[in-house]
Each structure stands twice: as C-alpha cells, then as structure tokens.
C-alpha cells in the first residue's frame, strides 16, 4: 500500500522501549509509522520513519503534525508514549525536577493531542492512545511527579474522549504495569526496584512484555474498538484488579 491509502500513525518516544514495540506493531498492521523522538534509536533501516521531536516544544509539535499531514495527506493514529521518570523523596524534589516531568509527561501529551486532534477533527476521523501507568492509579514512594502526571493523563484522556467522541475522534489510554524494559532493569540495578517484592504483587506472577502493550494499542486504534471512547485499559497482569 502506498500514498494516501496507507494509514499514518505517529508514536511519540517511538524509537526505543515500549514505543518501539508499538511502532513495529502498527507497522505490521499496515500503517506508515513515524517515530517522533529525541533520538533515532532503533529506527534506522527499519522502515519506521524517524522525525526529531521534543514533545515539550509546542511550536515544533504543531509544525511536525502540519508537515506530516502536508506530506502524507492524512493522519490516522497518535500514540502519546514519550515519558520520563525522576526518582527521589518528595520533600527533596526541586521545582525544576517537578517541572521537567510535568513538561514531558503531561504538557507534551497535551501539545501532541491538540495538534493531532485538530487535523483529525477536521477529517472527522482518528484514534489517539495515551500511555499512562499503574502509577497513575496507585502511589509509589519516590515517584510523586510521575504518579501525578500519569493521573493527569488519565483525566485528559477522559476529557478529550468525551469531547471528541461525536466528532469521529476516539481518545483512550493504556496503562502498563511492570514491563520488562531497559527502564525496569535500570531500576533493579540502582536498587530502586525489588524484583521479588514486585512479583509478589502481580497476580499473573510475571512481568509484562512490551509487545503486550503494543497489542492493546493496536486493538484500540483499530475499527474493532470503534465504540470505545475515553477509557483507560490497564495491561498489568492483574496488579490493579
Ligand atoms: P524509555 O525511556 O525506554 O523510552 C522513552 C522514549 O521516549 C525514548 O526513546 C526517549 O528518547 C523518548 N523521549 C523522552 N523524552 C522525550 C521528549 N521530550 N520528546 C520526545 N521523545 C522523548 O521508556 P519506556 O519504558 O519505553 O516507557 C514508555 C512509556 O511507557 C512512558 O510513557 C512510560 O511512562 C510508560 N510506562 C512504562 C512502564 C515500564 O515498565 N517501562 C510502565 C508503565 C508505563
């Protein structure tokens, strides 16, 4: 498939980690996928197009979505996946550290959702998935800005989901539990995460795989999910059940 018939998907932070799995899955679903990321990551030679983007740069976000629609003639899917963490006790957190996490995890989602949403609303069709976390539903020590922003993403998902539902644009969220990624292994190596204690809290008795997040995203952006609006689906092995 080529040209204007092929669906176009943008995955922020799509060059590495969970975002890369999502990008590959949507590519396998037949879409032209653009990984909008700070780094090229896994994209060279993959067929996934990389475009440099810092999601905190509101003007750059607007320019990128305008350029994509101008180049490809359409925009079908946005996955707001880019996210960062800062670890440390809440009492020691600086305003700069707080602001950085809010800027990427919440403001970045707002900028991209709005810029993509404008094009999708004009076309009367589109699907957006925001990546939140179990940390948006449960507090976890040392992750206050992360939990706060991920809870904010849930609120934004519900607000946009109902505001745009009658106009053909679906907005939903996926909340991963503990997924076996570089971020998880770094947390274990740094002593922030205790693998035994984590497994103890997961009914499925294992970590999740990035592909399992990608599968849920694939479903939510497909026509099979045509009547799913403003929902948050946790993929967490039963952690929050
Ligand atoms: P990761 O750090 O492996 O990858 C994140 C990607 O986002 C990187 O490629 C990075 O370059 C990009 N990125 C960071 N800041 C950016 C910015 N300002 N603009 C554009 N791109 C930026 O992270 P991950 O573990 O794959 O997590 C992906 C998403 O899943 C995040 O939203 C994270 O909060 C969420 N999540 C992850 C887990 C987990 O277990 N790993 C669990 C729950 C939720």
Boltz pocket constraint, residues with backbone or C-beta under 6 A from the ligand:
constraints:
  - pocket:
      binder: B
      contacts: [[A, 12], [A, 13], [A, 14], [A, 15], [A, 16], [A, 17], [A, 18], [A, 19], [A, 36], [A, 37], [A, 38], [A, 39], [A, 41], [A, 53], [A, 54], [A, 55], [A, 56], [A, 80], [A, 81], [A, 82], [A, 83], [A, 84], [A, 104], [A, 108], [A, 131], [A, 132], [A, 133], [A, 134], [A, 175], [A, 176], [A, 177], [A, 178], [A, 179], [A, 180], [A, 181], [A, 182], [A, 183], [A, 184]]
      max_distance: 6.0
